[in-house]
Amino acid sequence: MTFLSYSQNNEDVLLWRALGHVKPEDGFYIDVGASDPVEHSVTKAFYDAGWRGINIEPLPAHIAAFDEQRPRDVNLAVAAGSSEGSLTLYDVPAVRGWASPEAAVAELHRAEGHAVAELAVPVRTLAAICGEHVRGAIHFLKIDVEGFEGEVLRGMDFERWRPWVLVIEATVPNSRETNHEAWEELVTGQRYRYAWFDGLNRYYVAQERPELLQHFGIQPNVFDDFISYHLDRAWSANRDATRSLREYEQQAAAMRGELHDLARHAEAKELEKQDMLARFDLEKQDMLARLDQLGQDLAAAHASGRETAEWAGDLERRLVAVLNSSSWRITAPLRFVMRRGPDSMAGIARRKAKGAARRSLRWLTSRETLRRTVLPLAMRSPRLQAWMARTLAAAKQATADGPAPAVAVPYALRELPQSAREALDQLRQAYASQKK
C-alpha cells in the first residue's frame, strides 16, 4: 500500500521505514512544536495508521485544530523547556510554524521584514509531561522549536524515558546553516547514536535499538513506495475536476440532445404551421371565388328580375292597348252575340277561340328570350315553379278539344296586373258561355 507522506522533508517516510512494523495499537509518539495536525505534520500518517501520542504546541489557536482532528492524542497548549514556568514566545503570524522562544530568531525575522508578535505561554518539561501521560514505549520523539531545541532536551529524562528514535531540527530557522553543535552532546551523551541528516533534521537511534540503524543512511526513494500529501491532493483535485468535467460534458450532451429535439419539434411545428397557412390560403381563395360567383349569380338574378319585370310590364301594356283599342270595342257586340247566339255561332266562336289560344300558347312558348328569363327564375323559386305548372296546365286545358269546367282565376294569376287579370277573366267567361 502506498504510503502518504504529510511531512515537510519526508521525515515520516524514514520513520515509517524504521518503525512501520510496530503494531498500530502500541505505536506512540511525542511531537514538540507540532504546529498543524495535517500540514507538514510528521505524525499525521502514523495517527491515520492507528497510532497515538502527545502533541505540544504553545499557540492556543493552533492547538484547537488538534483537539478537533486528533481526539485520541494528548494535545497540550504549552512550550517545552528546561524547567517549569513561562516564557515569551515570538510568533510570526504570516508564517505558520515560525513561532520561537528565542529573541535572536525573532530579530532575524524582523530583519527580513516579517511582523513579530510577543505573547507569554506556560512552560513544562518533557520529563514532567512524560510522567503524566506516557504509560509504555515512546517510539519516536520529534523536536522542532525554531532554535530552542537545547532547552527542550535539557528538560527530558533520557534515563527514564527512552524514545527509540529522535528527530531534531538541526539548522538555523529558515537557513541551511546547521546548529546541532550547541545541543548534540545532550543526545549522544545519553547513549544515542547519530543515524542520518536529511538536510534539515538529524536522526538518532537509542543504543539498545541498533537494528533500527539499517533503515537510515539512504534518503527516501521510490522503493519506499510513497507520495506526498500535496501531490495526492492535487491528483484528487484533478480526478474530481475530471469527473466534474465528464459530468458536465454528459449534461452538455444531454442538453444538446434536448435542444436538438426542441429544434426538430419547433421545425415540425413550423412546417405544420406553414401547411395550415397554405390550407387556409387555399380555403380563403376558394371562399373568395365562391363569393365572387355568388356575386355574379346575384347580379344575373337581378338582371333576370329586371327582364321579367320588363316582360310583365310589356304584357300589361299590350293587354291595356288591346282593351283600349277600337277593334276590341267594335267587336264587343260580336262577342256578346257569340256568348248569346246559336250553337253554330258558338261552335265557330269556340273553334276560333281555341285556335287563338293555341296560337297564343305557341307564341309564348316559342319565345327564346322568354324561356331564358322565366326558366332560370323558376329553377330558383319553388313557388314560381308551382305557379308556372298550374298556368301551363290551365292553358292546355283551355286549348283542349274536350269541355272544361269553369274555374275561378287561379291564386297564382292574381299576381298579374289588374288589367291582365280582367282580360283573362273576360276570355274565360266568354269561353264558358260559348260552351254552354
MARTI-526256 format. One record per residue (C-alpha): residue number from 0; y, z, x. Coordinates in steps of 0.25 Angstrom, whole numbers. Example, Ala and Ser with C-alpha at 12.3 -4.5 7.8 and 13.67 -1.06 7.14 Angstrom:
REM residues 2
<nr = 0 yy = -18 zz = 31 xx = 49> .
<nr = 1 yy = -4 zz = 29 xx = 55> .
REM end
This chain:
REM residues 436
<nr = 0 yy = 0 zz = 0 xx = 0> .
<nr = 1 yy = 14 zz = -4 xx = 6> .
<nr = 2 yy = 22 zz = 8 xx = 10> .
<nr = 3 yy = 36 zz = 8 xx = 4> .
<nr = 4 yy = 46 zz = 14 xx = 14> .
<nr = 5 yy = 59 zz = 20 xx = 10> .
<nr = 6 yy = 64 zz = 26 xx = 23> .
<nr = 7 yy = 75 zz = 21 xx = 31> .
<nr = 8 yy = 68 zz = 17 xx = 44> .
<nr = 9 yy = 53 zz = 16 xx = 39> .
<nr = 10 yy = 51 zz = 31 xx = 43> .
<nr = 11 yy = 42 zz = 33 xx = 31> .
<nr = 12 yy = 33 zz = 21 xx = 35> .
<nr = 13 yy = 30 zz = 28 xx = 49> .
<nr = 14 yy = 28 zz = 42 xx = 42> .
<nr = 15 yy = 18 zz = 35 xx = 31> .
<nr = 16 yy = 11 zz = 28 xx = 43> .
<nr = 17 yy = 8 zz = 42 xx = 49> .
<nr = 18 yy = 7 zz = 51 xx = 36> .
<nr = 19 yy = 2 zz = 41 xx = 25> .
<nr = 20 yy = -12 zz = 47 xx = 26> .
<nr = 21 yy = -7 zz = 61 xx = 21> .
<nr = 22 yy = -11 zz = 64 xx = 6> .
<nr = 23 yy = 1 zz = 62 xx = -3> .
<nr = 24 yy = 0 zz = 76 xx = -9> .
<nr = 25 yy = 0 zz = 82 xx = 5> .
<nr = 26 yy = 11 zz = 74 xx = 10> .
<nr = 27 yy = 24 zz = 82 xx = 13> .
<nr = 28 yy = 38 zz = 78 xx = 20> .
<nr = 29 yy = 51 zz = 84 xx = 23> .
<nr = 30 yy = 63 zz = 75 xx = 23> .
<nr = 31 yy = 76 zz = 81 xx = 29> .
<nr = 32 yy = 88 zz = 72 xx = 26> .
<nr = 33 yy = 81 zz = 65 xx = 14> .
<nr = 34 yy = 93 zz = 58 xx = 9> .
<nr = 35 yy = 87 zz = 50 xx = -2> .
<nr = 36 yy = 74 zz = 50 xx = -10> .
<nr = 37 yy = 72 zz = 35 xx = -8> .
<nr = 38 yy = 82 zz = 28 xx = 1> .
<nr = 39 yy = 78 zz = 29 xx = 16> .
<nr = 40 yy = 68 zz = 40 xx = 12> .
<nr = 41 yy = 57 zz = 44 xx = 22> .
<nr = 42 yy = 49 zz = 52 xx = 11> .
<nr = 43 yy = 50 zz = 43 xx = -1> .
<nr = 44 yy = 38 zz = 35 xx = 2> .
<nr = 45 yy = 30 zz = 48 xx = 4> .
<nr = 46 yy = 35 zz = 54 xx = -9> .
<nr = 47 yy = 31 zz = 42 xx = -16> .
<nr = 48 yy = 17 zz = 43 xx = -10> .
<nr = 49 yy = 15 zz = 57 xx = -15> .
<nr = 50 yy = 21 zz = 66 xx = -4> .
<nr = 51 yy = 32 zz = 77 xx = -6> .
<nr = 52 yy = 41 zz = 84 xx = 3> .
<nr = 53 yy = 55 zz = 90 xx = 5> .
<nr = 54 yy = 68 zz = 82 xx = 5> .
<nr = 55 yy = 80 zz = 89 xx = 11> .
<nr = 56 yy = 94 zz = 82 xx = 8> .
<nr = 57 yy = 107 zz = 90 xx = 9> .
<nr = 58 yy = 115 zz = 82 xx = 0> .
<nr = 59 yy = 113 zz = 86 xx = -15> .
<nr = 60 yy = 116 zz = 72 xx = -21> .
<nr = 61 yy = 104 zz = 67 xx = -12> .
<nr = 62 yy = 94 zz = 77 xx = -15> .
<nr = 63 yy = 96 zz = 75 xx = -30> .
<nr = 64 yy = 89 zz = 62 xx = -29> .
<nr = 65 yy = 77 zz = 69 xx = -22> .
<nr = 66 yy = 76 zz = 79 xx = -33> .
<nr = 67 yy = 75 zz = 67 xx = -43> .
<nr = 68 yy = 66 zz = 58 xx = -35> .
<nr = 69 yy = 57 zz = 68 xx = -27> .
<nr = 70 yy = 52 zz = 79 xx = -37> .
<nr = 71 yy = 40 zz = 82 xx = -28> .
<nr = 72 yy = 49 zz = 84 xx = -16> .
<nr = 73 yy = 57 zz = 97 xx = -12> .
<nr = 74 yy = 72 zz = 92 xx = -12> .
<nr = 75 yy = 82 zz = 101 xx = -4> .
<nr = 76 yy = 97 zz = 98 xx = -4> .
<nr = 77 yy = 99 zz = 105 xx = 9> .
<nr = 78 yy = 101 zz = 102 xx = 24> .
<nr = 79 yy = 90 zz = 106 xx = 34> .
<nr = 80 yy = 95 zz = 113 xx = 47> .
<nr = 81 yy = 92 zz = 123 xx = 57> .
<nr = 82 yy = 96 zz = 135 xx = 49> .
<nr = 83 yy = 99 zz = 139 xx = 34> .
<nr = 84 yy = 113 zz = 138 xx = 29> .
<nr = 85 yy = 122 zz = 126 xx = 26> .
<nr = 86 yy = 129 zz = 115 xx = 33> .
<nr = 87 yy = 140 zz = 104 xx = 31> .
<nr = 88 yy = 134 zz = 90 xx = 28> .
<nr = 89 yy = 141 zz = 78 xx = 31> .
<nr = 90 yy = 138 zz = 67 xx = 21> .
<nr = 91 yy = 141 zz = 52 xx = 21> .
<nr = 92 yy = 141 zz = 49 xx = 6> .
<nr = 93 yy = 142 zz = 34 xx = 9> .
<nr = 94 yy = 128 zz = 34 xx = 17> .
<nr = 95 yy = 116 zz = 42 xx = 11> .
<nr = 96 yy = 109 zz = 49 xx = 22> .
<nr = 97 yy = 120 zz = 51 xx = 32> .
<nr = 98 yy = 123 zz = 66 xx = 28> .
<nr = 99 yy = 122 zz = 75 xx = 41> .
<nr = 100 yy = 126 zz = 89 xx = 44> .
<nr = 101 yy = 131 zz = 84 xx = 58> .
<nr = 102 yy = 146 zz = 83 xx = 59> .
<nr = 103 yy = 145 zz = 73 xx = 70> .
<nr = 104 yy = 137 zz = 64 xx = 62> .
<nr = 105 yy = 148 zz = 65 xx = 51> .
<nr = 106 yy = 158 zz = 61 xx = 61> .
<nr = 107 yy = 151 zz = 49 xx = 65> .
<nr = 108 yy = 150 zz = 45 xx = 50> .
<nr = 109 yy = 165 zz = 47 xx = 49> .
<nr = 110 yy = 168 zz = 39 xx = 61> .
<nr = 111 yy = 160 zz = 27 xx = 55> .
<nr = 112 yy = 169 zz = 28 xx = 42> .
<nr = 113 yy = 160 zz = 36 xx = 33> .
<nr = 114 yy = 165 zz = 47 xx = 24> .
<nr = 115 yy = 158 zz = 60 xx = 26> .
<nr = 116 yy = 157 zz = 72 xx = 16> .
<nr = 117 yy = 154 zz = 86 xx = 20> .
<nr = 118 yy = 146 zz = 96 xx = 12> .
<nr = 119 yy = 139 zz = 109 xx = 14> .
<nr = 120 yy = 124 zz = 109 xx = 12> .
<nr = 121 yy = 113 zz = 120 xx = 13> .
<nr = 122 yy = 104 zz = 120 xx = 26> .
<nr = 123 yy = 90 zz = 124 xx = 27> .
<nr = 124 yy = 80 zz = 124 xx = 38> .
<nr = 125 yy = 67 zz = 115 xx = 37> .
<nr = 126 yy = 59 zz = 127 xx = 40> .
<nr = 127 yy = 64 zz = 134 xx = 28> .
<nr = 128 yy = 62 zz = 122 xx = 19> .
<nr = 129 yy = 48 zz = 120 xx = 24> .
<nr = 130 yy = 45 zz = 135 xx = 22> .
<nr = 131 yy = 50 zz = 134 xx = 8> .
<nr = 132 yy = 44 zz = 120 xx = 3> .
<nr = 133 yy = 32 zz = 116 xx = 13> .
<nr = 134 yy = 18 zz = 120 xx = 10> .
<nr = 135 yy = 10 zz = 110 xx = 18> .
<nr = 136 yy = 11 zz = 100 xx = 29> .
<nr = 137 yy = 24 zz = 92 xx = 32> .
<nr = 138 yy = 20 zz = 78 xx = 35> .
<nr = 139 yy = 34 zz = 73 xx = 40> .
<nr = 140 yy = 48 zz = 79 xx = 41> .
<nr = 141 yy = 59 zz = 69 xx = 41> .
<nr = 142 yy = 73 zz = 73 xx = 46> .
<nr = 143 yy = 86 zz = 64 xx = 45> .
<nr = 144 yy = 98 zz = 73 xx = 45> .
<nr = 145 yy = 108 zz = 64 xx = 52> .
<nr = 146 yy = 109 zz = 71 xx = 65> .
<nr = 147 yy = 105 zz = 85 xx = 60> .
<nr = 148 yy = 90 zz = 84 xx = 64> .
<nr = 149 yy = 90 zz = 94 xx = 75> .
<nr = 150 yy = 95 zz = 105 xx = 65> .
<nr = 151 yy = 85 zz = 101 xx = 55> .
<nr = 152 yy = 74 zz = 102 xx = 66> .
<nr = 153 yy = 79 zz = 116 xx = 70> .
<nr = 154 yy = 77 zz = 121 xx = 56> .
<nr = 155 yy = 62 zz = 117 xx = 56> .
<nr = 156 yy = 50 zz = 126 xx = 60> .
<nr = 157 yy = 41 zz = 116 xx = 66> .
<nr = 158 yy = 31 zz = 127 xx = 70> .
<nr = 159 yy = 28 zz = 130 xx = 55> .
<nr = 160 yy = 31 zz = 116 xx = 49> .
<nr = 161 yy = 25 zz = 105 xx = 56> .
<nr = 162 yy = 28 zz = 91 xx = 50> .
<nr = 163 yy = 18 zz = 81 xx = 54> .
<nr = 164 yy = 29 zz = 70 xx = 57> .
<nr = 165 yy = 44 zz = 72 xx = 60> .
<nr = 166 yy = 54 zz = 60 xx = 57> .
<nr = 167 yy = 68 zz = 64 xx = 62> .
<nr = 168 yy = 80 zz = 54 xx = 63> .
<nr = 169 yy = 84 zz = 53 xx = 78> .
<nr = 170 yy = 97 zz = 45 xx = 78> .
<nr = 171 yy = 111 zz = 48 xx = 77> .
<nr = 172 yy = 115 zz = 45 xx = 62> .
<nr = 173 yy = 117 zz = 30 xx = 59> .
<nr = 174 yy = 114 zz = 27 xx = 74> .
<nr = 175 yy = 103 zz = 23 xx = 83> .
<nr = 176 yy = 106 zz = 34 xx = 93> .
<nr = 177 yy = 95 zz = 44 xx = 94> .
<nr = 178 yy = 98 zz = 59 xx = 93> .
<nr = 179 yy = 84 zz = 65 xx = 94> .
<nr = 180 yy = 86 zz = 71 xx = 107> .
<nr = 181 yy = 94 zz = 82 xx = 100> .
<nr = 182 yy = 82 zz = 87 xx = 92> .
<nr = 183 yy = 69 zz = 81 xx = 97> .
<nr = 184 yy = 66 zz = 93 xx = 105> .
<nr = 185 yy = 65 zz = 101 xx = 91> .
<nr = 186 yy = 54 zz = 92 xx = 87> .
<nr = 187 yy = 46 zz = 89 xx = 100> .
<nr = 188 yy = 47 zz = 104 xx = 103> .
<nr = 189 yy = 40 zz = 107 xx = 90> .
<nr = 190 yy = 27 zz = 99 xx = 94> .
<nr = 191 yy = 31 zz = 86 xx = 88> .
<nr = 192 yy = 29 zz = 73 xx = 95> .
<nr = 193 yy = 38 zz = 61 xx = 95> .
<nr = 194 yy = 31 zz = 49 xx = 88> .
<nr = 195 yy = 41 zz = 38 xx = 85> .
<nr = 196 yy = 56 zz = 34 xx = 84> .
<nr = 197 yy = 59 zz = 23 xx = 73> .
<nr = 198 yy = 74 zz = 21 xx = 78> .
<nr = 199 yy = 79 zz = 32 xx = 68> .
<nr = 200 yy = 69 zz = 43 xx = 67> .
<nr = 201 yy = 60 zz = 50 xx = 77> .
<nr = 202 yy = 45 zz = 53 xx = 73> .
<nr = 203 yy = 38 zz = 66 xx = 78> .
<nr = 204 yy = 24 zz = 70 xx = 75> .
<nr = 205 yy = 18 zz = 84 xx = 76> .
<nr = 206 yy = 9 zz = 86 xx = 88> .
<nr = 207 yy = -2 zz = 91 xx = 78> .
<nr = 208 yy = -2 zz = 77 xx = 71> .
<nr = 209 yy = -4 zz = 68 xx = 83> .
<nr = 210 yy = -12 zz = 58 xx = 74> .
<nr = 211 yy = 1 zz = 54 xx = 68> .
<nr = 212 yy = 8 zz = 49 xx = 81> .
<nr = 213 yy = 0 zz = 36 xx = 80> .
<nr = 214 yy = 7 zz = 32 xx = 67> .
<nr = 215 yy = 21 zz = 31 xx = 75> .
<nr = 216 yy = 25 zz = 23 xx = 87> .
<nr = 217 yy = 26 zz = 10 xx = 78> .
<nr = 218 yy = 37 zz = 6 xx = 69> .
<nr = 219 yy = 33 zz = 4 xx = 54> .
<nr = 220 yy = 28 zz = -10 xx = 53> .
<nr = 221 yy = 20 zz = -20 xx = 44> .
<nr = 222 yy = 7 zz = -12 xx = 46> .
<nr = 223 yy = 14 zz = 0 xx = 39> .
<nr = 224 yy = 14 zz = -9 xx = 26> .
<nr = 225 yy = 27 zz = -4 xx = 21> .
<nr = 226 yy = 40 zz = -10 xx = 15> .
<nr = 227 yy = 53 zz = -3 xx = 13> .
<nr = 228 yy = 58 zz = 2 xx = 0> .
<nr = 229 yy = 71 zz = -6 xx = 1> .
<nr = 230 yy = 62 zz = -19 xx = 3> .
<nr = 231 yy = 53 zz = -15 xx = -9> .
<nr = 232 yy = 65 zz = -12 xx = -17> .
<nr = 233 yy = 70 zz = -26 xx = -14> .
<nr = 234 yy = 57 zz = -32 xx = -17> .
<nr = 235 yy = 56 zz = -25 xx = -30> .
<nr = 236 yy = 70 zz = -29 xx = -34> .
<nr = 237 yy = 67 zz = -43 xx = -30> .
<nr = 238 yy = 54 zz = -42 xx = -39> .
<nr = 239 yy = 62 zz = -36 xx = -50> .
<nr = 240 yy = 72 zz = -47 xx = -49> .
<nr = 241 yy = 62 zz = -58 xx = -48> .
<nr = 242 yy = 55 zz = -52 xx = -60> .
<nr = 243 yy = 68 zz = -51 xx = -68> .
<nr = 244 yy = 71 zz = -66 xx = -63> .
<nr = 245 yy = 58 zz = -70 xx = -68> .
<nr = 246 yy = 60 zz = -63 xx = -82> .
<nr = 247 yy = 74 zz = -69 xx = -83> .
<nr = 248 yy = 68 zz = -83 xx = -80> .
<nr = 249 yy = 58 zz = -81 xx = -90> .
<nr = 250 yy = 68 zz = -76 xx = -100> .
<nr = 251 yy = 77 zz = -88 xx = -96> .
<nr = 252 yy = 65 zz = -98 xx = -98> .
<nr = 253 yy = 63 zz = -91 xx = -112> .
<nr = 254 yy = 78 zz = -93 xx = -115> .
<nr = 255 yy = 78 zz = -107 xx = -110> .
<nr = 256 yy = 66 zz = -110 xx = -119> .
<nr = 257 yy = 73 zz = -103 xx = -131> .
<nr = 258 yy = 85 zz = -111 xx = -128> .
<nr = 259 yy = 77 zz = -124 xx = -127> .
<nr = 260 yy = 71 zz = -120 xx = -141> .
<nr = 261 yy = 84 zz = -117 xx = -147> .
<nr = 262 yy = 89 zz = -130 xx = -141> .
<nr = 263 yy = 78 zz = -138 xx = -147> .
<nr = 264 yy = 79 zz = -131 xx = -160> .
<nr = 265 yy = 94 zz = -134 xx = -160> .
<nr = 266 yy = 91 zz = -148 xx = -157> .
<nr = 267 yy = 81 zz = -149 xx = -168> .
<nr = 268 yy = 92 zz = -143 xx = -178> .
<nr = 269 yy = 102 zz = -153 xx = -173> .
<nr = 270 yy = 92 zz = -164 xx = -176> .
<nr = 271 yy = 89 zz = -158 xx = -189> .
<nr = 272 yy = 104 zz = -157 xx = -192> .
<nr = 273 yy = 107 zz = -171 xx = -188> .
<nr = 274 yy = 95 zz = -176 xx = -197> .
<nr = 275 yy = 101 zz = -168 xx = -208> .
<nr = 276 yy = 114 zz = -174 xx = -206> .
<nr = 277 yy = 109 zz = -188 xx = -205> .
<nr = 278 yy = 101 zz = -186 xx = -218> .
<nr = 279 yy = 113 zz = -180 xx = -224> .
<nr = 280 yy = 121 zz = -192 xx = -220> .
<nr = 281 yy = 111 zz = -202 xx = -226> .
<nr = 282 yy = 111 zz = -194 xx = -239> .
<nr = 283 yy = 126 zz = -194 xx = -239> .
<nr = 284 yy = 127 zz = -209 xx = -236> .
<nr = 285 yy = 117 zz = -211 xx = -248> .
<nr = 286 yy = 124 zz = -202 xx = -257> .
<nr = 287 yy = 137 zz = -209 xx = -254> .
<nr = 288 yy = 130 zz = -223 xx = -256> .
<nr = 289 yy = 125 zz = -217 xx = -270> .
<nr = 290 yy = 139 zz = -212 xx = -273> .
<nr = 291 yy = 145 zz = -226 xx = -270> .
<nr = 292 yy = 134 zz = -233 xx = -278> .
<nr = 293 yy = 137 zz = -223 xx = -290> .
<nr = 294 yy = 152 zz = -226 xx = -288> .
<nr = 295 yy = 148 zz = -241 xx = -289> .
<nr = 296 yy = 139 zz = -239 xx = -301> .
<nr = 297 yy = 150 zz = -231 xx = -307> .
<nr = 298 yy = 160 zz = -242 xx = -305> .
<nr = 299 yy = 151 zz = -252 xx = -310> .
<nr = 300 yy = 149 zz = -243 xx = -323> .
<nr = 301 yy = 164 zz = -242 xx = -324> .
<nr = 302 yy = 165 zz = -257 xx = -323> .
<nr = 303 yy = 153 zz = -259 xx = -333> .
<nr = 304 yy = 160 zz = -250 xx = -342> .
<nr = 305 yy = 173 zz = -258 xx = -342> .
<nr = 306 yy = 165 zz = -271 xx = -344> .
<nr = 307 yy = 158 zz = -264 xx = -356> .
<nr = 308 yy = 172 zz = -259 xx = -361> .
<nr = 309 yy = 178 zz = -273 xx = -360> .
<nr = 310 yy = 166 zz = -279 xx = -367> .
<nr = 311 yy = 167 zz = -269 xx = -378> .
<nr = 312 yy = 182 zz = -272 xx = -379> .
<nr = 313 yy = 180 zz = -287 xx = -379> .
<nr = 314 yy = 169 zz = -286 xx = -390> .
<nr = 315 yy = 179 zz = -277 xx = -398> .
<nr = 316 yy = 190 zz = -287 xx = -397> .
<nr = 317 yy = 180 zz = -299 xx = -401> .
<nr = 318 yy = 176 zz = -291 xx = -413> .
<nr = 319 yy = 190 zz = -288 xx = -417> .
<nr = 320 yy = 194 zz = -302 xx = -415> .
<nr = 321 yy = 183 zz = -307 xx = -424> .
<nr = 322 yy = 186 zz = -297 xx = -435> .
<nr = 323 yy = 201 zz = -301 xx = -434> .
<nr = 324 yy = 198 zz = -316 xx = -433> .
<nr = 325 yy = 202 zz = -325 xx = -444> .
<nr = 326 yy = 187 zz = -330 xx = -445> .
<nr = 327 yy = 182 zz = -316 xx = -448> .
<nr = 328 yy = 192 zz = -314 xx = -459> .
<nr = 329 yy = 189 zz = -328 xx = -464> .
<nr = 330 yy = 174 zz = -327 xx = -465> .
<nr = 331 yy = 175 zz = -313 xx = -471> .
<nr = 332 yy = 173 zz = -319 xx = -485> .
<nr = 333 yy = 161 zz = -327 xx = -480> .
<nr = 334 yy = 155 zz = -314 xx = -474> .
<nr = 335 yy = 157 zz = -308 xx = -488> .
<nr = 336 yy = 150 zz = -320 xx = -494> .
<nr = 337 yy = 139 zz = -319 xx = -484> .
<nr = 338 yy = 138 zz = -304 xx = -488> .
<nr = 339 yy = 138 zz = -306 xx = -503> .
<nr = 340 yy = 133 zz = -321 xx = -504> .
<nr = 341 yy = 120 zz = -327 xx = -508> .
<nr = 342 yy = 107 zz = -325 xx = -500> .
<nr = 343 yy = 108 zz = -339 xx = -494> .
<nr = 344 yy = 122 zz = -336 xx = -489> .
<nr = 345 yy = 117 zz = -322 xx = -484> .
<nr = 346 yy = 106 zz = -329 xx = -476> .
<nr = 347 yy = 115 zz = -339 xx = -470> .
<nr = 348 yy = 124 zz = -328 xx = -466> .
<nr = 349 yy = 113 zz = -319 xx = -461> .
<nr = 350 yy = 108 zz = -330 xx = -452> .
<nr = 351 yy = 122 zz = -333 xx = -447> .
<nr = 352 yy = 124 zz = -318 xx = -444> .
<nr = 353 yy = 110 zz = -317 xx = -437> .
<nr = 354 yy = 114 zz = -330 xx = -429> .
<nr = 355 yy = 127 zz = -324 xx = -426> .
<nr = 356 yy = 121 zz = -310 xx = -422> .
<nr = 357 yy = 111 zz = -317 xx = -413> .
<nr = 358 yy = 121 zz = -325 xx = -406> .
<nr = 359 yy = 130 zz = -313 xx = -404> .
<nr = 360 yy = 117 zz = -305 xx = -398> .
<nr = 361 yy = 114 zz = -317 xx = -389> .
<nr = 362 yy = 129 zz = -318 xx = -385> .
<nr = 363 yy = 129 zz = -303 xx = -382> .
<nr = 364 yy = 116 zz = -303 xx = -374> .
<nr = 365 yy = 119 zz = -315 xx = -367> .
<nr = 366 yy = 132 zz = -309 xx = -360> .
<nr = 367 yy = 129 zz = -307 xx = -345> .
<nr = 368 yy = 141 zz = -298 xx = -343> .
<nr = 369 yy = 138 zz = -290 xx = -356> .
<nr = 370 yy = 123 zz = -287 xx = -351> .
<nr = 371 yy = 128 zz = -284 xx = -337> .
<nr = 372 yy = 138 zz = -274 xx = -343> .
<nr = 373 yy = 130 zz = -268 xx = -354> .
<nr = 374 yy = 116 zz = -267 xx = -348> .
<nr = 375 yy = 121 zz = -258 xx = -335> .
<nr = 376 yy = 128 zz = -249 xx = -345> .
<nr = 377 yy = 116 zz = -248 xx = -354> .
<nr = 378 yy = 108 zz = -244 xx = -342> .
<nr = 379 yy = 117 zz = -232 xx = -338> .
<nr = 380 yy = 118 zz = -227 xx = -353> .
<nr = 381 yy = 106 zz = -223 xx = -362> .
<nr = 382 yy = 116 zz = -223 xx = -373> .
<nr = 383 yy = 121 zz = -237 xx = -371> .
<nr = 384 yy = 107 zz = -242 xx = -369> .
<nr = 385 yy = 103 zz = -236 xx = -383> .
<nr = 386 yy = 115 zz = -242 xx = -389> .
<nr = 387 yy = 112 zz = -256 xx = -384> .
<nr = 388 yy = 98 zz = -255 xx = -388> .
<nr = 389 yy = 102 zz = -251 xx = -403> .
<nr = 390 yy = 112 zz = -262 xx = -403> .
<nr = 391 yy = 103 zz = -273 xx = -398> .
<nr = 392 yy = 92 zz = -269 xx = -408> .
<nr = 393 yy = 103 zz = -269 xx = -419> .
<nr = 394 yy = 107 zz = -283 xx = -414> .
<nr = 395 yy = 93 zz = -288 xx = -414> .
<nr = 396 yy = 90 zz = -283 xx = -428> .
<nr = 397 yy = 103 zz = -289 xx = -433> .
<nr = 398 yy = 99 zz = -303 xx = -428> .
<nr = 399 yy = 85 zz = -302 xx = -432> .
<nr = 400 yy = 79 zz = -311 xx = -443> .
<nr = 401 yy = 74 zz = -299 xx = -452> .
<nr = 402 yy = 82 zz = -290 xx = -460> .
<nr = 403 yy = 88 zz = -277 xx = -454> .
<nr = 404 yy = 92 zz = -265 xx = -461> .
<nr = 405 yy = 107 zz = -261 xx = -462> .
<nr = 406 yy = 111 zz = -251 xx = -452> .
<nr = 407 yy = 123 zz = -243 xx = -448> .
<nr = 408 yy = 131 zz = -247 xx = -436> .
<nr = 409 yy = 123 zz = -240 xx = -424> .
<nr = 410 yy = 129 zz = -228 xx = -418> .
<nr = 411 yy = 130 zz = -235 xx = -404> .
<nr = 412 yy = 138 zz = -246 xx = -410> .
<nr = 413 yy = 149 zz = -236 xx = -415> .
<nr = 414 yy = 154 zz = -236 xx = -400> .
<nr = 415 yy = 159 zz = -251 xx = -402> .
<nr = 416 yy = 173 zz = -253 xx = -406> .
<nr = 417 yy = 176 zz = -251 xx = -421> .
<nr = 418 yy = 179 zz = -266 xx = -424> .
<nr = 419 yy = 166 zz = -270 xx = -417> .
<nr = 420 yy = 158 zz = -259 xx = -426> .
<nr = 421 yy = 165 zz = -264 xx = -438> .
<nr = 422 yy = 161 zz = -279 xx = -435> .
<nr = 423 yy = 147 zz = -275 xx = -432> .
<nr = 424 yy = 146 zz = -267 xx = -445> .
<nr = 425 yy = 152 zz = -279 xx = -453> .
<nr = 426 yy = 142 zz = -288 xx = -447> .
<nr = 427 yy = 131 zz = -278 xx = -451> .
<nr = 428 yy = 135 zz = -277 xx = -465> .
<nr = 429 yy = 137 zz = -292 xx = -467> .
<nr = 430 yy = 123 zz = -294 xx = -461> .
<nr = 431 yy = 117 zz = -283 xx = -470> .
<nr = 432 yy = 124 zz = -289 xx = -483> .
<nr = 433 yy = 119 zz = -303 xx = -479> .
<nr = 434 yy = 105 zz = -297 xx = -478> .
<nr = 435 yy = 106 zz = -291 xx = -492> .
REM end
